[in-house]
Amino acid sequence: MPREGFTYLSGESDLRRYASSDHQDRIFCGICGSSLLVEAADEPNRIYLALGTVEEVPDLPNPFHIFVGSKASWHRFHDDDPQYDTYPG
């Protein structure tokens, strides 16, 4: 989602930041450990919210499966959603 207009309603002082890679920070609750969002250095105008933090029903894109080329051999998909070995191009 666009970073512009995003604000915390409360609890900002309880947030913790973890650099999960050279390019991404994960923001989580310092009290309970819940994952809240991801910030990517190469996308400074966007944030990626954990959907468990959203109260309203969001407008979601059509679902798909990625990285199926490296899934466990015993895993089966039970839907007809598109499957990609890597990110869809």
Secondary structure as GFF3:
##gff-version 3
##sequence-region A 1 89
A	DSSP	three_ten_helix	12	14	.	.	.	ID=ss1
A	DSSP	beta_strand	15	19	.	.	.	ID=ss2
A	DSSP	beta_strand	24	29	.	.	.	ID=ss3
A	DSSP	beta_strand	35	40	.	.	.	ID=ss4
A	DSSP	beta_strand	48	49	.	.	.	ID=ss5
A	DSSP	three_ten_helix	51	53	.	.	.	ID=ss6
A	DSSP	three_ten_helix	68	70	.	.	.	ID=ss7
###
